[in-house]
Amino acid sequence: MKTKEIRKMDKKDLGKRLSELRLELMKEVGNVKRGRPIKNPGKIRVIKKSIARILTVKNQPGGEKK
């Protein structure tokens, strides 16, 4: 997910997408810990980066000028 796409989303969608990504991350990490083979090993990294991007956009001030 690109940062531009994330900035266009409203707060409800951001929260929903964040919870979906966290659930997906838990499933992927769980599969790794159980020793199951992974189809795409880079997927965990991409999910973590997407979560970080969403949290960064959520915590930024909403374009307010001083």
C-alpha positions in Angstrom: 0.0 0.0 0.0 1.4 3.4 -1.0 1.4 6.4 1.3 -0.7 8.4 -1.2 -3.4 5.8 -1.1 -3.4 5.8 2.7 -3.7 9.6 2.9 -6.8 9.5 0.7 -8.6 7.1 3.1 -10.8 8.3 5.9 -10.2 7.4 9.6 -12.7 4.5 9.7 -11.2 2.9 6.6 -7.7 3.3 8.1 -8.7 1.6 11.3 -10.4 -1.2 9.5 -7.4 -1.7 7.2 -5.0 -1.6 10.1 -6.9 -4.4 12.0 -7.1 -6.5 8.8 -3.3 -6.2 8.3 -2.6 -7.0 11.9 -4.8 -10.1 11.7 -3.0 -11.1 8.5 0.4 -10.6 10.1 -0.6 -12.8 13.1 -1.7 -15.6 10.7 1.6 -15.4 8.7 3.8 -15.3 11.7 1.8 -18.2 13.2 2.4 -20.3 10.1 6.1 -19.6 10.2 6.3 -20.6 13.9 4.5 -23.8 13.2 7.0 -24.7 10.5 4.6 -24.5 7.6 6.1 -23.6 4.2 5.6 -20.0 3.1 4.5 -19.2 -0.5 5.9 -15.7 -0.3 8.5 -15.1 2.3 8.6 -11.3 1.7 4.9 -10.9 2.6 5.5 -10.5 6.3 7.9 -7.6 5.6 5.4 -5.9 3.3 2.6 -6.2 5.9 4.8 -4.7 8.6 5.7 -1.8 6.4 2.0 -1.2 5.5 1.1 -1.2 9.2 3.9 1.3 9.9 2.7 3.6 7.1 -0.8 3.6 8.3 0.2 4.4 11.9 2.5 7.2 10.6 -0.3 8.8 8.7 -2.8 8.4 11.6 -0.4 10.1 14.0 0.4 13.0 11.8 -1.5 16.3 12.4 -4.2 16.6 9.8 -2.7 19.4 7.7 -3.2 22.1 10.4 -1.1 25.2 10.0 0.5 27.0 12.9 
